[in-house]
Amino acid sequence: MNLRRIRVGQGISQEKLAADAGVDRAYLGGLERQTENPTVDLLDKVAGALSVSVDEFFVVPGPDDEPPKPLRSGRRKD
């Protein structure tokens, strides 16, 4: 699933996307790692928050497409 690729490509943090889609951030991380099984309704909410169609999540990346680079964390280290 291309959720992480789309999110990072738009420069959106997991926290912001989770808030915009009305889901827990940890659950969203599980979706990105493909360890969670979302409902169609949930995929629709996330797609709406990203302003993409649900089918964008399932486009197979090309052989020359690099994985998305991590976004710089906004968290402080104590």
CNS distance restraints for C-alpha pairs under 8 A (distance, minus, plus):
assign (resid   1 and name CA) (resid  32 and name CA) 7.26 0.50 0.50
assign (resid   1 and name CA) (resid  34 and name CA) 7.36 0.50 0.50
assign (resid   1 and name CA) (resid  57 and name CA) 5.14 0.50 0.50
assign (resid   1 and name CA) (resid  58 and name CA) 5.29 0.50 0.50
assign (resid   1 and name CA) (resid  59 and name CA) 7.60 0.50 0.50
assign (resid   2 and name CA) (resid   6 and name CA) 6.14 0.50 0.50
assign (resid   2 and name CA) (resid  32 and name CA) 7.74 0.50 0.50
assign (resid   2 and name CA) (resid  56 and name CA) 7.17 0.50 0.50
assign (resid   2 and name CA) (resid  57 and name CA) 4.61 0.50 0.50
assign (resid   2 and name CA) (resid  58 and name CA) 6.29 0.50 0.50
assign (resid   2 and name CA) (resid  59 and name CA) 7.07 0.50 0.50
assign (resid   2 and name CA) (resid  60 and name CA) 7.99 0.50 0.50
assign (resid   3 and name CA) (resid   7 and name CA) 6.10 0.50 0.50
assign (resid   3 and name CA) (resid  31 and name CA) 7.69 0.50 0.50
assign (resid   3 and name CA) (resid  32 and name CA) 5.87 0.50 0.50
assign (resid   3 and name CA) (resid  57 and name CA) 5.64 0.50 0.50
assign (resid   4 and name CA) (resid   8 and name CA) 5.92 0.50 0.50
assign (resid   4 and name CA) (resid  32 and name CA) 5.52 0.50 0.50
assign (resid   4 and name CA) (resid  68 and name CA) 7.49 0.50 0.50
assign (resid   5 and name CA) (resid   9 and name CA) 5.87 0.50 0.50
assign (resid   5 and name CA) (resid  67 and name CA) 7.11 0.50 0.50
assign (resid   5 and name CA) (resid  68 and name CA) 5.49 0.50 0.50
assign (resid   6 and name CA) (resid  10 and name CA) 6.27 0.50 0.50
assign (resid   6 and name CA) (resid  50 and name CA) 7.86 0.50 0.50
assign (resid   6 and name CA) (resid  57 and name CA) 7.98 0.50 0.50
assign (resid   7 and name CA) (resid  11 and name CA) 6.36 0.50 0.50
assign (resid   7 and name CA) (resid  12 and name CA) 5.45 0.50 0.50
assign (resid   7 and name CA) (resid  13 and name CA) 7.25 0.50 0.50
assign (resid   7 and name CA) (resid  14 and name CA) 7.81 0.50 0.50
assign (resid   7 and name CA) (resid  17 and name CA) 7.79 0.50 0.50
assign (resid   7 and name CA) (resid  50 and name CA) 7.18 0.50 0.50
assign (resid   8 and name CA) (resid  12 and name CA) 5.86 0.50 0.50
assign (resid   8 and name CA) (resid  13 and name CA) 7.31 0.50 0.50
assign (resid   8 and name CA) (resid  68 and name CA) 6.51 0.50 0.50
assign (resid   8 and name CA) (resid  69 and name CA) 7.53 0.50 0.50
assign (resid   8 and name CA) (resid  70 and name CA) 7.29 0.50 0.50
assign (resid   8 and name CA) (resid  71 and name CA) 6.61 0.50 0.50
assign (resid   9 and name CA) (resid  68 and name CA) 7.29 0.50 0.50
assign (resid  11 and name CA) (resid  71 and name CA) 7.22 0.50 0.50
assign (resid  12 and name CA) (resid  16 and name CA) 6.46 0.50 0.50
assign (resid  12 and name CA) (resid  17 and name CA) 6.53 0.50 0.50
assign (resid  13 and name CA) (resid  17 and name CA) 6.26 0.50 0.50
assign (resid  13 and name CA) (resid  71 and name CA) 7.33 0.50 0.50
assign (resid  14 and name CA) (resid  18 and name CA) 5.89 0.50 0.50
assign (resid  14 and name CA) (resid  25 and name CA) 6.15 0.50 0.50
assign (resid  14 and name CA) (resid  28 and name CA) 7.05 0.50 0.50
assign (resid  14 and name CA) (resid  29 and name CA) 7.23 0.50 0.50
assign (resid  15 and name CA) (resid  19 and name CA) 6.20 0.50 0.50
assign (resid  15 and name CA) (resid  25 and name CA) 5.68 0.50 0.50
assign (resid  16 and name CA) (resid  20 and name CA) 6.06 0.50 0.50
assign (resid  17 and name CA) (resid  21 and name CA) 5.96 0.50 0.50
assign (resid  17 and name CA) (resid  46 and name CA) 7.48 0.50 0.50
assign (resid  17 and name CA) (resid  49 and name CA) 6.68 0.50 0.50
assign (resid  17 and name CA) (resid  50 and name CA) 7.53 0.50 0.50
assign (resid  18 and name CA) (resid  22 and name CA) 5.77 0.50 0.50
assign (resid  18 and name CA) (resid  23 and name CA) 4.96 0.50 0.50
assign (resid  18 and name CA) (resid  24 and name CA) 5.80 0.50 0.50
assign (resid  18 and name CA) (resid  25 and name CA) 5.14 0.50 0.50
assign (resid  18 and name CA) (resid  28 and name CA) 6.45 0.50 0.50
assign (resid  18 and name CA) (resid  46 and name CA) 7.96 0.50 0.50
assign (resid  19 and name CA) (resid  23 and name CA) 6.40 0.50 0.50
assign (resid  19 and name CA) (resid  24 and name CA) 7.55 0.50 0.50
assign (resid  19 and name CA) (resid  25 and name CA) 7.75 0.50 0.50
assign (resid  20 and name CA) (resid  46 and name CA) 7.99 0.50 0.50
assign (resid  20 and name CA) (resid  49 and name CA) 5.70 0.50 0.50
assign (resid  21 and name CA) (resid  45 and name CA) 5.39 0.50 0.50
assign (resid  21 and name CA) (resid  46 and name CA) 5.14 0.50 0.50
assign (resid  21 and name CA) (resid  48 and name CA) 7.54 0.50 0.50
assign (resid  21 and name CA) (resid  49 and name CA) 5.44 0.50 0.50
assign (resid  22 and name CA) (resid  45 and name CA) 7.79 0.50 0.50
assign (resid  23 and name CA) (resid  27 and name CA) 7.02 0.50 0.50
assign (resid  23 and name CA) (resid  28 and name CA) 6.95 0.50 0.50
assign (resid  24 and name CA) (resid  28 and name CA) 6.32 0.50 0.50
assign (resid  25 and name CA) (resid  29 and name CA) 6.25 0.50 0.50
assign (resid  26 and name CA) (resid  30 and name CA) 6.33 0.50 0.50
assign (resid  27 and name CA) (resid  31 and name CA) 6.33 0.50 0.50
assign (resid  27 and name CA) (resid  36 and name CA) 7.26 0.50 0.50
assign (resid  28 and name CA) (resid  32 and name CA) 6.36 0.50 0.50
assign (resid  29 and name CA) (resid  33 and name CA) 6.29 0.50 0.50
assign (resid  30 and name CA) (resid  34 and name CA) 5.84 0.50 0.50
assign (resid  30 and name CA) (resid  35 and name CA) 5.08 0.50 0.50
assign (resid  30 and name CA) (resid  36 and name CA) 5.31 0.50 0.50
assign (resid  31 and name CA) (resid  35 and name CA) 6.10 0.50 0.50
assign (resid  31 and name CA) (resid  36 and name CA) 5.17 0.50 0.50
assign (resid  31 and name CA) (resid  37 and name CA) 7.20 0.50 0.50
assign (resid  31 and name CA) (resid  38 and name CA) 7.29 0.50 0.50
assign (resid  38 and name CA) (resid  42 and name CA) 6.06 0.50 0.50
assign (resid  38 and name CA) (resid  43 and name CA) 6.54 0.50 0.50
assign (resid  39 and name CA) (resid  43 and name CA) 6.37 0.50 0.50
assign (resid  40 and name CA) (resid  44 and name CA) 6.14 0.50 0.50
assign (resid  41 and name CA) (resid  45 and name CA) 6.34 0.50 0.50
assign (resid  42 and name CA) (resid  46 and name CA) 6.29 0.50 0.50
assign (resid  43 and name CA) (resid  47 and name CA) 5.98 0.50 0.50
assign (resid  43 and name CA) (resid  54 and name CA) 6.44 0.50 0.50
assign (resid  44 and name CA) (resid  48 and name CA) 6.02 0.50 0.50
assign (resid  44 and name CA) (resid  53 and name CA) 7.74 0.50 0.50
assign (resid  44 and name CA) (resid  54 and name CA) 6.11 0.50 0.50
assign (resid  45 and name CA) (resid  49 and name CA) 6.25 0.50 0.50
assign (resid  46 and name CA) (resid  50 and name CA) 6.32 0.50 0.50
assign (resid  47 and name CA) (resid  51 and name CA) 5.92 0.50 0.50
assign (resid  47 and name CA) (resid  52 and name CA) 5.16 0.50 0.50
assign (resid  47 and name CA) (resid  53 and name CA) 5.70 0.50 0.50
assign (resid  47 and name CA) (resid  54 and name CA) 5.54 0.50 0.50
assign (resid  48 and name CA) (resid  52 and name CA) 6.23 0.50 0.50
assign (resid  48 and name CA) (resid  53 and name CA) 7.29 0.50 0.50
assign (resid  52 and name CA) (resid  56 and name CA) 6.66 0.50 0.50
assign (resid  53 and name CA) (resid  57 and name CA) 7.89 0.50 0.50
assign (resid  54 and name CA) (resid  58 and name CA) 7.74 0.50 0.50
assign (resid  55 and name CA) (resid  59 and name CA) 6.89 0.50 0.50
assign (resid  61 and name CA) (resid  65 and name CA) 6.06 0.50 0.50
